[in-house]
Amino acid sequence: MEVKSMYPEIITYTLLVSFLLLLVWRKKNKFKSGIIVANTKYVKNTKYYKSLMLKYRLYNIAIKLVCIALIVLSAILTSRLYKTDNHEDEFYNRDIMLCMDVSGSVRTLNKDIINTMKDTVSRLKDERFGITIFNGAPVTILPLTTDYNYALNVLDMVSSALGNDVKTVYDKNYIKDFLELGTQSLRWTSLIGDGLAFCSSTFKQDDDRTKIVILTTDNEVSGTQIITVPEASEYSKANGVKVYPIGTKTIQEKYKKELVDVANNTGGAYYDYLNYSTDDIAKKIEELNKTAIVKNVFVTQTDLPELIFPYLLYIIPILLILDWRVRIWVI
């Protein structure tokens, strides 16, 4: 611990004054008052007198030293001793949007990724997490939030709506309505490009945060898209969104290549359910924390009167005792 003084000049001046006091005390005072007694040399030569004078001088010197110590300690206390500590505050400057293609062919992948994401969400810190589902039309069922308890409840509802035997805290599972009706505004369609573009638009564009889309899909387009997958990729890139597609086990090679291109274009990475378990994928995504850490360094200053004040409490009684002893002999 490094201890500093806020006003070090006080200590310097006090040491100078203490030195001058020592010089003054060393000067012998001439006889100024009282009665001059003749032949005191006979008294001064006695052992008793010499013993008293020795004690007197020793106590007198001790009093002077204690006084100087008291002055110096008081000066140090007045100069305000303090210490400084550097602290680092780390937080994860990251937004994650889970973007799920909820067509029937992706249902198995979605079930597993939802269960895995619950573990991931429980370990998040200062990160925002959201969920968007799409088929014919995209629906955000969980806007980006740091309310992880609520996020976990929504994940449970999604898991239950997908057919997993999961109990939820809500009586009515509105997620199931979205899966069956909300995303099916255009019947028998699967518009991947529209879904990806919508997911990328859910981030605040002026935020200086790492933006990540986890896209689960087989990338098999059905119906007429407003935005194609390559166009959605460019849109995501322009808005600083990194896309991490996860392909199904049965994904065709041409659709897989398109997702790989999306990942490479946006600075993300492609994973397929055939070669990676959802646990492995989640761990790789969690490693992205290392590139999204923001460190704020701040300094705290703490006064340290406790380093000096106890010694003052010890010295003052010592000074009073010494002065009392000297007064007894003088009187």
Rosetta blueprint (number, residue, H / E / L):
1 M L
2 E L
3 V E
4 K E
5 S E
6 M L
7 Y L
8 P H
9 E H
10 I H
11 I H
12 T H
13 Y H
14 T H
15 L H
16 L H
17 V H
18 S H
19 F H
20 L H
21 L H
22 L H
23 L H
24 V H
25 W H
26 R H
27 K L
28 K L
29 N L
30 K L
31 F L
32 K L
33 S L
34 G L
35 I L
36 I L
37 V L
38 A L
39 N L
40 T L
41 K H
42 Y H
43 V H
44 K H
45 N L
46 T L
47 K H
48 Y H
49 Y H
50 K H
51 S H
52 L H
53 M H
54 L H
55 K H
56 Y H
57 R H
58 L H
59 Y H
60 N H
61 I H
62 A H
63 I H
64 K H
65 L H
66 V H
67 C H
68 I H
69 A H
70 L H
71 I H
72 V H
73 L H
74 S H
75 A H
76 I H
77 L H
78 T H
79 S L
80 R L
81 L E
82 Y E
83 K E
84 T E
85 D E
86 N E
87 H E
88 E E
89 D E
90 E E
91 F E
92 Y E
93 N L
94 R E
95 D E
96 I E
97 M E
98 L E
99 C E
100 M E
101 D E
102 V L
103 S L
104 G H
105 S H
106 V H
107 R H
108 T H
109 L H
110 N H
111 K H
112 D H
113 I H
114 I H
115 N H
116 T H
117 M H
118 K H
119 D H
120 T H
121 V H
122 S H
123 R L
124 L L
125 K L
126 D L
127 E L
128 R E
129 F E
130 G E
131 I E
132 T E
133 I E
134 F E
135 N L
136 G L
137 A L
138 P E
139 V E
140 T E
141 I E
142 L E
143 P E
144 L E
145 T E
146 T L
147 D L
148 Y H
149 N H
150 Y H
151 A H
152 L H
153 N H
154 V H
155 L H
156 D H
157 M H
158 V H
159 S H
160 S H
161 A H
162 L L
163 G L
164 N L
165 D L
166 V L
167 K L
168 T L
169 V L
170 Y L
171 D L
172 K L
173 N L
174 Y H
175 I H
176 K H
177 D H
178 F H
179 L H
180 E H
181 L L
182 G H
183 T H
184 Q H
185 S L
186 L L
187 R L
188 W L
189 T L
190 S E
191 L L
192 I H
193 G H
194 D H
195 G H
196 L H
197 A H
198 F H
199 C H
200 S H
201 S L
202 T L
203 F L
204 K L
205 Q L
206 D L
207 D L
208 D L
209 R L
210 T E
211 K E
212 I E
213 V E
214 I E
215 L E
216 T E
217 T E
218 D L
219 N L
220 E L
221 V L
222 S E
223 G L
224 T L
225 Q L
226 I L
227 I L
228 T L
229 V H
230 P H
231 E H
232 A H
233 S H
234 E H
235 Y H
236 S H
237 K H
238 A H
239 N L
240 G L
241 V E
242 K E
243 V E
244 Y E
245 P E
246 I E
247 G E
248 T L
249 K L
250 T L
251 I L
252 Q L
253 E H
254 K H
255 Y H
256 K H
257 K H
258 E H
259 L H
260 V H
261 D H
262 V H
263 A H
264 N H
265 N H
266 T H
267 G L
268 G L
269 A L
270 Y L
271 Y E
272 D E
273 Y L
274 L L
275 N L
276 Y L
277 S L
278 T H
279 D H
280 D H
281 I H
282 A H
283 K H
284 K H
285 I H
286 E H
287 E H
288 L H
289 N H
290 K H
291 T H
292 A L
293 I E
294 V E
295 K E
296 N E
297 V E
298 F E
299 V E
300 T E
301 Q E
302 T E
303 D E
304 L L
305 P H
306 E H
307 L H
308 I L
309 F H
310 P H
311 Y H
312 L H
313 L H
314 Y H
315 I H
316 I H
317 P H
318 I H
319 L H
320 L H
321 I H
322 L H
323 D H
324 W H
325 R H
326 V H
327 R H
328 I H
329 W H
330 V H
331 I L
